[in-house]
Amino acid sequence: MLRRLVAEAEVEVARRRAREPEAVLAAKAAAQPSALDLAAALRGGRLRVIAECKARTPLLGVLAPDYRPGRLAAAYQAAGAAAISVLCQETSFGGSPEHLAEVRREVTVPILRKDFVVSEHQLLEARAQGADAVLLIVAALAPLRLGELLAASRGLGLQALVEVHSEAEVETALSAGAALVGVNHRDLMTFQVDLGLSERLRPLVPESVVLVAESGIHDAAAARRMLEAGVDAILVGEALMRAADPAEKLGELRV
């Protein structure tokens, strides 16, 4: 599955690069206001929530038949979300870079572009559409490439949430200079979920690094477990998108 999603991202990047050259994106990115500080937004005594906007997933299919990311993000912000995550990958997630721009018009909290980033072109797109941070997945990138994309992100004023799923990947992320680390409880090869992963990896991540728990957090009990494990924030998508009232569900997770 991971290889398929990375291959999809590469195809989509090639298509969008032909449609919108990097020089055009660079001009749009330069015209954006300074990026907001995602790391600062995720610090504090209370567990912070990054609320996700996504139309569908490879496993569950369509999550929101009437998908309106701007309106959804505004509801998340009103319910107390510390940041918004937006899926822009089209083939498997029904996303678009334009969804990010739509969300930017509706919210004042930091926005994370959460995709399988494989190219600097995606970083330029993210900044041009108003993102403040991007996701970089250790399992999808060679260590040298991870370092290159981290440096390119910083050069554009973007922060990077570096996603890990093992002790070795934590070491790779920290060696590359990650200031925000996300522990994905879902194995991207098997799609099995293990909430205990954040508890096991927490001791490996310095307190100076923001730690985010991702995937499989569906209720207040799971959120409280993450808080007790010492994570700073949780990233929640599926549980919110499948809820009858996503904003109300978000409130339940703010423990």
N, C-alpha and C positions, 0 to 999 in steps of 0.2 A: 504493500500500500504506500509506504513512504516513497519508494522509487517512482511509483506512478504519479504521486502528487508533485514530486520535484520535476518530473518530465513534463507534466501539465504546465507547471509554472514557467518552464523554459520556453515552451511553445507560445504561451500567452505573452511573455516578454517580447519575443521576436515579432509577434503580430502587432503589439502596441508600439514597439520601437519604429516599425515601418510607418505607422499612422501618425506618431508624434515624436519627432526627433529629440534627442537629448538636449540640444541647444534651446529648443522651445521650452522644454520642461525646466531647464536651468533658469531661464528668465522668469518663469512663473514662480519657481521656488524662491528666487531672490526677492521677489515682490511680496512674499508672505511676511507677516509679523514674526517676531522672535518666537521660537517654540516654547511651549509651556514645560514646566519641570515635572515630569512624571514621577521621578524618584521622590521628590518632596511631597507630592500629592499622596503617596502611598505610605508615608511615615506617620506614626501617631499611635496612641494607646489602643484605640479601637481597631478591629480588623477592617481594612479597607476593601472595597469591592470594585473590581474592574468588570463592568457589565458589557456583554458582547452582543453585537448585532450580526446575525448571519441568517441567510434565507434557507439554507439546507446544508446537510452533511452527507458524506459518502455512505455512512452507516444507516442513518435514519431517513434520508430523503428530505422532502420538503418540510420545513419547520413552520414557515409562515407564508401561506398562500397569498395574503395581501401584505407583502413586505414593504414597509415604509421606514427605512432606517433613520431618517431624520426625526420623525415623530417619535419613534421608539427610543432613540437616544435622549431626546428631551424629557421623556417620561422617566428614564433611568436617572438622569441628572436630578430631576425634581424629587426622586425617591432616595437620593443620597449617594449615588455612585461617585466614587473618587475619580474614575476615568472611564472612558468608553473604548472598547475594542471593536474594530470593524474588519470583517472578512472581505477582501477585494478579489480573491481568486475566483474566476468565473466558472470553470468547467465543473468542479466538484462542489462548490459552495454557493453558486448563484450570485457571486459578488461582482463588484466593478469599482475601479478607482473613483468613479463619480459618486458612489455611495459615501465614500469618505468625505468628499466635498460637501455633500448634502448634510452629513452629520456635523461637519465643522460650522455650518451656518446656524445650527440649532443649539450648540452647547458651548460652554466656556471652560469646561474641564479638559484635561489632557486627552488626546486621542492616540491610540495604538493601532497601527496598521498590522494586522495579524494574518500573515500569509507565509507561504514557503518562499522566502526571499533568497534568490540565487544570483541577483544582478544589481549593479549600481543603478541601473535604469529604474528598478522598483523603488530604490531610495529616493531618487529624484521625483518620481511620481508621488510618493508619499508626502514629501515636503511641499511639492507644488499643490497638492490637494488639501494641505493644512494639517497633516499629521505632526505629532510631537515626538513620536517614538515608533520603532519598528520591532518586529520579532525576528530573531535570528536563531535557527534551530541547529544545535551542535551536531545532531545525527545526520543532518542534510548537507553539512559543509565540512570540507577538509579543514584541519586546524589553521593552515596558512590562509585559506579563503575566509574563514571566520574572522581572523585578524584584519584582513583587508576590508571586509564589509563593516566591521566595527569602526575602523579608522575613517572609512568613507561616510558612515553615519554621523560621526562626530564632526566631520568637516562640513556637513550640511546643517549642523545644529540639532540633529536628531539624537535622542537617547535610544539605547537598544536593550530590549528584554531578551536575554540569552537563555534559551530553553534547554533543559537537561533531563536525562532519565536514568542516570547512573552515577556512581562515585567517579568513574573515569571522566565522564562528561562534565561533572562539576569542576574537576581539576583543569580540564581543557578550557572551560568558560573563564575561570579565574585567571589562568595563565594568559589568556587573551586580553584580560583587563576588563571583564564584565563588571559593571556597577549595579546591574539588576539581573537577578537570576530567577528563572521560572522553572519550577519542578512540574513536569507534565506527568500526572499519575497514569496517563494512558500510554501504553507501549505502542509506538507508531508502526511497529511491524505486525503485532498480533491484535492490537486494539483492546487488550485486557487492561483493567483499571485496578490500581493498588494505592489506596489512600495512605497506606503506611510509608510510602516512599518519602514524603516530605518529612516525616518524623525521623527517618533514618539518615536523610541527607542534611538536615538542619545543622548538625554539629560541624559539618564540613564548610559551611558558608559563614564568613566573618560577619559580625554584627554591622560592620560598615557597609555591607552589600544588602540591598533591598531584596527580600525573598518573597516570591509569589508562588502560590499553589494553584495548579491548573488541572481541570478535568475531574469529573466524578463528584463534584460538590453539589448535592441536590437538596440539602435541608439544613436547618439550624444546627443539628447535632454534628454534621460533618464540618460545618463552618467553625463551630466551637472547638472541634478537635484540631483544626488547623491553627486556630488562635493559641491553643494550649501547646501546640508543637513549636510555637515561636515564629510563625510566618508573619509577614507584614500585611499581605493582601491575598485575596483569592480572585481568580479570573473565572467567571461563570458565564456560560452561554446557553447550553442545552436546557438546563433547569429553568432559565428565564424564558427562553423562546417557546418552551412547551407549556408554560403556565397560562392559566386562564387570564390572569392579571400579572404581567411581568413586573410591573413596578411594585405591586404588593409582595410578590415573591422576593424581590430584591431586599425589601425591608426586613423580611424574615431572616435573611442571611447576614445582616449587619449586626453581628453579635459583639 
